[in-house]
Amino acid sequence: MGASLILVPTPIGNLGDMTPRALEVLGEVDCVLAEDTRTTGKLMRHFGIDNRLQSFHVHNEHKQSEGLVNQMCSGQTFALCSDAGTPGISDPGFLLVRAAIEAGLEVHCLPGPSAFVAAVAASGLPSDRFVYEGFLPHKKGRKSRIDDILERQVTTVLYESPHRMVKLLGALHAGGCGERTICLSREISKLHEEHLRGNVQQLLGHLEKTPPRGEYVVVIAGKP
């Protein structure tokens, strides 16, 4: 495998998105680090993979990273999985990757599912340049981040929970989003995949009739 730590993307919806190489890595490493061992364990059982699992999530990554790096330095190999998508992208992983690199260890990341990449590609908005915001702050700094987004002349992509979706659109409207196009993507790679495109008022009208469900990827056109 050629690396001490391998980031393994997992399906964001359809299990058919799991690659043969990802399955091979999960079966061959000394241990699989999982954001939720129940979720990753279920995935591995589905594909007939029997390997050691260890919990690694946002609440213990600071405490565990040093010990894991020491084990890598002794020759052990680890795979890191988040519940869905690519580890380290709005999910645990960055701290461990940085610590491994600082220790002189080889780190690889397999290509694979990522919700924001799929949403940008399907949005119909310019994708030659875009800014990835992840999740916006819930309170402190939220308004200033939204103001920055509305001043950008490039596409912006971010994640939002269903119970904050209408509030986000309202803030974009209040900030002067105007007629620029927004795409709301949900259930990507699942049976009920949906991409809603329109201006902020059109999308608010839609969500008044159909309450938001599931986590959204929000793609916002740049300022004209």
N, C-alpha and C positions, 0 to 999 in steps of 0.2 A: 504493500500500500504506500510505502514511502513517506509516511507522516506519523507523528505521534498523536495528533489530534485531527479528526476529520469531521467537518460539519456536514450533517446529512439532512437535506430538506425532506419534509414529509408532506403527503397530500393535503391540500386545503379543502378538498371535497372528494373527488372521485379517486378511489384506491388504485385505479389504473394508471394514475400519474406517478406512481412509485417506480423508479427506474431499476433495471437489473443490477446496475453498479451499486446503487444505494443498498439494495438487499444483500449484495455480496459483502459490502463493508460491515453492515450490521451483524452479519454472521461470523466475520473473521476477527474483529477487534477483541481485545481482552475484556472490555466493558463498554456498555452503552449508557451514556449519561442522558437522562430524560427529564424534561420539564415536569411531566407527570408520568410516573412509571405505569399507571393504569392505562393511560392513553397509548403510550408507546408499546407497552406490553401487549395490548390488544392488537395493535398493528403487526407486531412481530409474530404473534400467534397466527394471525390471518395468513401470513406468508410462510408459516412453518419454521420460523427462526427461533432457536433456543439459545439464549445468551444471557450473561449476567447484566442486570439493570441496576442503576444507581440514580437516586434522585438528585437533580441539579436544577435549581429554580431561583427566582429573584430574591427569595428570602434567605438562601444559604450560599449563594455564589461567592460572596466575599470570604466567608469562612472556609469554603471547600477548595478554592482555586489553588492556594499554595500547596496543599497536600496532593492534589491531583497532578500538579506540575512536577512535584518530587517523584511521583510514581512514573510519570512519562520519562523523566530523566533516568530512571532505573530500567527503562526499556519497554514499559507497557504502552499499549495503544488504546485510544479512546475514540468513540464516536459520540457526537453531541446532537441530540434531537430536541426541537421544541414540539409543542402539541400539533402545530400545523405550520407549514411554510418553512422558510429558511432561518435557522438559528442566528441570533445576533441582530436580526432586523425587527425592532420593536419586541424582542424576546430576549431571554437570558443568553449570554454567550460572549459578549464583548470583553468582559473582565478576564475570562479564562483564556481567550484568544490572545489578548495583550500579554498576559503573564507567561504564556507558553512561548510567544515570540521573544520576549525579553530574556527568557532562559535559553534562547538559541535553538528551540525546537521547531520542527517543521509542522506547519499547519496548512491543511488543504480544505477547500469547500467544494462539495459537489454541486453542479448546476441542478436546478430543480424548481419546484413550485414557489411562487411569491405572489401574493394577492395584489400588491400595488403595481407590479410590472404588468400583470394581466389586465388590470383595470385601465392603466394608461394606454396600453395598446388597443383596447376595445373602445376607448372613449371617443375616438375621432378627433381629439384635440392634438395640437402639435407636440411631438415627443422627441424632437431633436435635442431639446433642452427642457429639463423640468426639475423642480425642487421637491424632495421628499421630506415631509414634515412629521410623519408618524402620528402619534396621538398628541393633540394640543393639551396644554395645561387646563385643568378643570376650573381654576379660579385665578390665582395670581399669574399675571403675564398673558392671559388668554386674549384679551382685547388687543394688546400690542402686537401679538403674533398674527391675529386676523388682519390688523391694519397693514402689517408688512406684506401679507399674502396679497391683499388687494392692490398694493402698489407695484407688485412684480409684473414684468412684461413677459414672463414665461409661465408655463403650466405648473400648477402646484398640485401635489397629491398628498392626502392625509387619511387617517383612519378615524372613524367616529362610531360610538355605540348607538344603538337604536333609540334609547331614551333621551339622548342629547342631540339627535339629528335635526329636529325642528328648531331647537334653540340655535344650533349652528347656522342653519339657513337664515333664521331671523337676524342673526348678527351680521352675516354677509350682506343681507338686504339693507340693514341699517348703516353699514359701512360704505354703501354706494356700489354694490356689485353690479347693479344695472342689468343690462341685457346680455352680459357675457355668459357663455355656455358653461354649465356644470353637468357632470355625469356622476350619478350615484350608482355604484356597483355593489351587489350583494350576492351571496350564495354562489360565488365563483367556483366553477368546476362541479357544481352539484346539480341535482335534478331541476331545481327551480331557479337557475341562474337568471339574474335580471340586471339590466343596465338602463337606468332612467336618465334621459338627456333633455335639457331645457334650461331656461333661465330660472333664477331663484324663485320668482313668483309662481311659475308653472309647477316647479317641484314642490313648493309649499302647498299648492292646491291639490296636487296628487296625494301628498302625505296626509292631508286632512281627510281624504276619502279612504285611503288605505294606510293605516297606522304602520310606522316603521317596524321592521322585524330583522333580526340578525345584524351582525356588525357590517358597517358600510365602508367602502373605499370611496372617497370623495375626490374627484378630479376637477380642478377649477381652471378655466382659461385665464391666460395672462391679461394684464391691463392693455387695452388697445393703444 
